[in-house]
Amino acid sequence: MNYILFDGPNRNNLLPFTYTRPVADIRVGILTIREKWESYLDYTTTTVTEDYLSEKFPMVEMEINTMINASYLPNHEIVALVRELKINQAIFKDEDVIAFCVEEGAEHDDFSNFEAIEFQNDIVKIEHTWDIFSKNGEAITDDFELITKNRKSQPIPSTVNTINSEQIFIEKGAKINFATLNASSGPIYIGRDSEIMEGSLVRGPFALCSNGVLKLGAKIYGATTIGPFSKVGGEVNNSVIFGYSNKGHDGFLGNSVLGEWCNLGADTNNSNLKNNYAEVRLWDYNTEGFARTGLQFCGLMMGDHSKCGINSMFNTGTVVGVSSNIFGSGFPRNFVPSFSWGGSKGFVTYKTNKAFEVAEVVMKRRAINFTQLDKSILEHVFEITQKYRRD
């Protein structure tokens, strides 16, 4: 059987993160959604996504294909059903399709001729940007069980203070000294070749992915994920950093999501609670207005390649697009379009040639090439987000 992950109807709800990746490559918990499905299925997946992303994230069809809605996180019950799907069968959760099986080249917009299988059990669905952090604790716990089952952790160093050490797992090559790890409220996963520096205080659920770094004296509350090759200092609460991004200094990040290749300048802070304790509204790319989140706590959503200068401040429920550069005193507005340059006093367009120069230098520091394909994706994002920029 061939398994293909598709973006589904919630793709635009997950902008700006899905400007530069399929839904399947969003990180929530320890793993990306793709990595979860591939671990459960023991199979390499491909993707149905937007045309401009398809060269980087291609689809491979075979004679028989099972299509999986990438907004849904796998568990043992749904995976068992997915494995057993036959041609023209589909699994539904209420009105949403979770997965279906078709022959190569078949149209699959109409399920009226499919045998419908109703999934009755609970399943985690990522359908809004704020779900990435608000459901992160459950996702970390599920991934921890998946990754560590029948495996033995590396020894916890004698200098490390721990609570509930049975729920702490350390991969090979990780370095930890004179830190405190409290797993009483959720598991703590320390990835391969990562480092937790001295004086760090960590409360689970928490995931530090491969080659990630917690800087000296960091204070981390659950449920937080620090993606691969990211460096984090200061105070972080219930946030997800996809990977290759830095918050290397003091300052607060709470109830937030950062994409890849982001950088927060020293003493950057975001608000995650309104002064009147009201429900937070967040920019919605579908309606081009501010949508209800149902949340009292909601902070910063920052797309790939965006950065801010030292002492930056972000108001409650701020959305920053892709490849924006924010600096200066005061709060920028709650929606910063992609390729914006400026701050509270206004923005101009961040030209692609300048943005690409920075991206090339930043990625080279991690020994990763900024390819022509990367450029073409960002050029497309620049074009389709032009309507949001005012200059």
N, C-alpha and C positions, 0 to 999 in steps of 0.2 A: 504494500500500500504506500502511496505517495501522499505526504502531508504538506499542505500549503496554507499559510496564515494570511488572512485578508484583513484590510483596515476596517471595514464595516462602517456603519452609519455614524459612529461617534468620532470619526477621524477629525472633523473640524472643531469639535468640542475640546480637542486636545492640542490645538494650536496654542502657543507658537512651537511646541516641541515636535509636532508632526510636520512642520515645514521642512525639516531636514532629516527625517527618519520615518519609517512606517510605525504604526501603532505597536507592532511586535517588538520593536527595539527600544521601547520605553523601559527604564529600570524602575522597578518597584519591589521592595524587599531586598534580598541579596542579589538576585538574578534579574536579567531582562525578561520580558514576557516570552520572547523567543527561546531563551535559554531554559526557562521552566518547561515549556512544551517539549523541547528536544530532550531534556533530561527524563521526563515522564515517558515519552514515546520511544526513546533510544533511537532517534531518527533525525537526520538533518532536514530542516524545513526550508522552503523558499517562500516568496512573498507576492501577493497581489497588492499593489499600491498605486500612487499617482504616477502618471507617465514620466514626469521629469525625474522621479526617484528610481525608476525601474531599471536603469542601467546599473546603478550601484547596488540595488536590492532586487535582483531578477526573480522571475517565476520559472520554475521547471515543471512542465506537465508530463505525466506519464499516461499509460492507457486508462488507469483508474486513479482518481484523485479524491482525497478527503480534504475539504476546505474548512478551515477553522477560523472563527471570529476572534481576532487577536485581543479584543477588549476583555475577554474572559480569561481569568487565571485558572490553570489546570488544578485539579485535585484527583484523587484516586477514583472517585465515582464517575466523574465525567470522562476521564481518560479511558476507563473500561468500556463505556458506551461508544466513544469515538473509535476505538479499535475494532469494534464489532459492526460498524456501519457498512451497509450494502448499498449498491447503486440505487439512487433515487430514494434514499432515506435521509431524513434530516432531524436533528435534535433541536428542540425549542425550549426556551425558558420564557414563559408567558408568550409575548408576541415576537420575541427576538430569536433569531436563529443563532445557535452556538456552533453547529457544524453540520455539514452535509456531504454526501458522496455522489460524484458524477463521473461519467466517462470523459475522456479527453475531447476538448473542443465543444462540449455541450454548453448551451446557455443556462445560466443559473440565476435569473432574476425573478422567476416565477416558481413558487414552491407548491402550487395547487395540485400538481400531480405527484408530489412526493408523499411517502409514508411518514407521517409526523410522529416523533417520539418526544414526549414531554418530560423534561428533566425537573423533578420535584424538589430536589435537595438544594441546600444553600450553595452558592458559588459567588466568588468575588468578581465584580465587574469594574473595569476602569473606564468610565465614560465621561468624566470631567477632569480638568487639570488638578483640581483640589483633591480628587480621589487618590492621586499619587502619594500625597503625604498623609491624608486622613485614613487610608487603608494600609499604610506602610507597616504598621505594627503586626497586623495579621499576616501580611505577606512575608515579613522577616521570619516569623514563627514557622510558617509553612515551609519556607525555603531552608531554614535551619534543619528541620526534620529531614527534608529531602537530601540535603548535601551531606549531613553528618551520620546518616543511618549506617550502622555496622562499621563505622570508622572510629579511630582513636585520635584524640587531640594530641598535639604536641604538649609537653609538660608546661605548666604555668610557672614562670620564674619565681624564685623564692622572695624576691623583692616586691612582688605584686600583691596588693590587698584584694581579696575577692569575697563576694557574697554569692552563695549558690553556684559554686564552681562547676557543678555538673552541667550547667547550662552555658558554659563558656567553651568555645571551640577555637583552637589556634592552629592555623595551617603552617606547613613547613616554611622556614625562612622568615617568619614574623619576628619582630623584635619588640619586647615590652620590658620596661624597668621602672620601678617606683611609681606605678600607676594604681588607681583603684577601679576595679571592675565589679559593678553591682548588677547581677543577673536575676535579682529577686522578682522583678516585674517583667522580665522577658529575656530571651537568649541574647548572647553576645557572640558574634562571629568575627574573627580576626583573620583576614585573608593572607594568602601566600605573599611573602616578601614585603609585607606592610610593616609599619612602625607606629607604636604609641610611645611618645616621648614622656620624660619624667614629669610627674605632677599632674598628669591628666586624670580627670574624673569622668567616668563613663557609667551611665545607667541604661540598661537594656529596655526594650529590644533595640539592638544596635548591630550594624554591619559595617565593617571596614573592609572594602574589597581589595583585590590584589594590588600591591605597590602603593596603596594609599598611606597617608601620613597624618597622624594627629600631632600637632605642634605642642611645645612645652606648655603645661598648665591648661590645656583645653578643658572645657566643661561641656559635656555632651549629655543631653537628656534624650530618652527614647520618645517616639520611635524614629530613629535617624539612620539613614544610609549614606555612607561616603563612598562614592564609586571609585573604580580603579584609577590609579595615578593622580588622585586628588589630594590636596594638602589643605588641612583645616586647623584653624586656631580659634581662640575666643570662646564664645558661648553659642551653642546650637541646640535647638529644640524641635523635635518632630519635623525634620526636613529631609529631602532627598537631593543628593548631588549625583548626577548621572555618571560623570567620569571626566578626567583630564581638566578639572576645574579647581580653582584655588580660592579659599577664604583663609589666607595665611596668617591673619593678625587678629587682634582683639576686635570686639564688636559683636552684635547679636544678630543671629539669623533664626527665625522661628516660623514654623508652619509654612514652609516655603519649598520651592523646587528650582534647582539650577540645572540647565542643560550641560552640554559638553563645551570645553574651551572657554568657560567664563572665568572672570577674575573680579573679586570684590576687594577694593582698596582698603588700606588699614583704617580701622575704626568705622567701617560701614555698619549701619544699623538699619533694621527694618521694624516697623510696627506690625504686630500681629493681632492687635485688639483695638477697636475704636474707643475713643474717650467716653462715648455714651453707651458702650457695650452692645451696640446694635449689630444686627446681622451684617456680615460683610458682603458687598457686591463686587463682582470681578468682571473685567472686560470679556465680552462674548463675541468672537469673530463671526458667528452665524448671524446674530441680530445686529451687530455693530453697535451694541449698547452694553450697559452693565447689568449682569444677570445675578439673581439671587443664588447664593451658595448654600444657604441653610446653616452656615457656620458662624460662630462668634469669633473664632480664631482663624485667621487666614492672612498670610504675609505676602511674599514676593514670588512671582513666576517669571523666570528669566530664560529666554531662548539661547540657543547655541551661539558662541562667539561674542556674546555681549559682555561689557566690562563697565566698571565704575571707578571713579577716583577716590582718594582718601577722604574720610569724613562724609561720605555720601549718606543720604537719608532717604528711605523709601516709606511711603505711607501705607497704611493697612490696605491690603488687596491691590497691589500694584502689579501690572503685567508689562514686561519688557520683551520686545520682539527679538529677532535674530540680528546679530552684528550691529548692536547699538553701543554707543560710548557716552557715558553719563558722568558729569563732573560739575563742581561748583557747589555753592551753599544753597540751603533751602531744599524743599521737597519738589522733585519733578512731578508732573501730573501722573495720574493713576494708570494711564495707558501710554506707553512709549512705543511708537511704531518701529518696525524693523528698519535698520540702516538710518537711525537717528543719531545726531551728534549735538550734545548740549546738556541742558539741565533746567532748573526752575525758571530761568530767564528766557527760555525758548530753545527750539531745536532747528537745525538745518540738516540737509541730507548728508549722510556719511557716504561719500563716493566709494564705489566698489573697488576702484584701484587702490585706494588707501586702506580700505578694510582688508583687502586681499594681502597687502604687504604685511599687515600685522598678523593675519592668520598664518601666513607662511613662516614667519619668525617664531610664533608661539608653538606651532606644531613641530617645527624642526627641533625645538628644545626637547621634545619627547621622542625624537628620532622617527617622526611620522611625516611623510610628504603631503603637502597641500597640493592635490592633484588637479588636473584640468577638469576632471569629473566633479570634484568638490566645488570648483569655481563655477561650473555650469549650473549646479544646483543652487548655489547662492545667488547667481545672476537671475535665475528664474524667481527666487524668493524676492529679490529686489524689485522685479517687474510687477509681481502680483500684489505687492504691498505698497506700491506707489500711491494708491488712493488714500492711504492713511497719513501720508506725510504732507505737510502744509506748504512747504516752500517750493 
